[in-house]
């Protein structure tokens, strides 16, 4: 299995699609793809080890390319860590308590410093159900965009894409049952802009895209109609629940 396939497998059904035991976050850092935490940590160590010399306890400044790698890692995994009021001036292989090791320090333009827990950032973070469902939405963005392009001219500037008939949530639940997975088990990947996640490359992502394409009826409607439609749906569910 490529992409998300290296995270391990659990029980599968029918088509034998691999399901992650625990969520792993794949990522692309400056054009380098990493399927899991192990491969990303290995790359980080490889970079840091270029600045480790026997008997050299001094801090060493990383090259522009190596520094950019760690800045991108932090931006994707913990973007709020970099102060908005300043910038990363240098990235250093540093020491801790006088001991040489694989320690990485960001030196900011305002003179402040921050030791980066890069190894922890490489690891997968627990995924909530909502995060994973949003990642499933992101994975079928191209289908939504194609539907929008085909129908927006007839609706106007406030056009949005709507799942007619079977709603997205029902399609998602049917697919999860088919592959015998929970949302929390799906392998996710950081979006390039650091603003969320999508499904990591691999058989599960392709299976989901094909399943959605077969079952979804996408129509373009006005935003106002879309808002009113879902408001009516919520009201109906509330009445039925009461």
Long-range contacts (C-beta under 8 A, 24 or more apart in sequence): 1-202, 1-203, 2-35, 2-201, 2-202, 3-33, 3-35, 3-187, 3-189, 3-200, 3-201, 3-202, 3-205, 4-35, 4-187, 4-189, 4-199, 4-200, 4-201, 4-202, 4-204, 4-205, 5-35, 5-202, 5-203, 6-35, 6-36, 6-39, 7-35, 7-36, 7-187, 10-185, 11-180, 12-179, 12-180, 13-178, 13-179, 13-180, 14-178, 14-179, 14-180, 15-178, 15-179, 15-207, 17-179, 17-203, 17-204, 17-207, 18-202, 18-203, 18-204, 19-179, 19-180, 19-181, 19-185, 19-186, 19-204, 20-185, 20-186, 20-187, 21-185, 22-124, 22-185, 23-124, 23-125, 23-126, 23-127, 23-132, 23-184, 23-185, 23-186, 23-187, 23-188, 24-124, 24-187, 24-188, 24-200, 25-77, 25-124, 25-125, 25-187, 25-188, 25-189, 25-190, 25-197, 25-200, 26-187, 26-188, 26-189, 26-190, 26-200, 26-201, 27-76, 27-77, 27-189, 27-190, 28-189, 28-190, 28-192, 29-69, 29-72, 29-73, 29-76, 30-68, 30-69, 30-72, 32-69, 33-201, 35-200, 36-124, 37-122, 37-123, 37-124, 40-73, 40-122, 41-119, 41-122, 43-69, 44-69, 44-70, 44-73, 44-102, 44-118, 44-119, 44-122, 45-102, 48-93, 48-102, 48-104, 49-102, 51-93, 52-93, 52-100, 52-102, 56-100, 57-95, 57-98, 57-100, 59-92, 59-93, 59-94, 59-95, 59-105, 60-92, 60-93, 61-90, 61-91, 61-92, 62-90, 62-91, 62-92, 62-93, 66-91, 67-91, 70-104, 70-106, 70-116, 70-118, 71-106, 73-118, 73-121, 73-122, 74-106, 74-116, 74-118, 74-121, 75-194, 76-190, 76-194, 77-121, 77-122, 77-125, 77-190, 78-121, 79-194, 81-114, 81-116, 82-106, 83-108, 83-110, 83-112, 85-110, 86-110, 86-112, 126-184, 127-183, 127-184, 127-186, 127-188, 127-197, 128-184, 129-182, 129-183, 129-184, 131-188, 131-196, 131-197, 132-183, 132-184, 132-186, 132-188, 132-197, 133-169, 133-172, 133-183, 134-196, 134-197, 135-186, 135-188, 135-196, 135-197, 135-198, 135-199, 136-172, 136-183, 136-186, 136-199, 136-208, 137-168, 138-191, 138-196, 138-197, 138-198, 138-199, 139-198, 139-199, 139-205, 139-208, 139-209, 140-208, 140-209, 140-212, 140-213, 140-216, 141-198, 143-209, 143-212, 143-213, 143-216, 143-218, 144-218, 147-218, 147-219, 147-220, 148-220, 150-220, 151-219, 151-220, 152-220, 154-220, 155-220, 155-221, 155-222, 156-222, 158-222, 158-223, 158-224, 159-220, 159-221, 159-222, 159-223, 160-220, 160-221, 160-222, 160-223, 160-226, 161-218, 161-219, 161-220, 162-218, 162-219, 162-220, 162-221, 162-226, 162-229, 163-216, 163-217, 163-218, 164-217, 164-218, 164-219, 165-217, 166-215, 166-216, 166-217, 168-216, 171-211, 171-212, 171-215, 171-216, 174-211, 174-215, 175-207, 175-208, 175-211, 175-212, 178-211, 179-204, 179-207
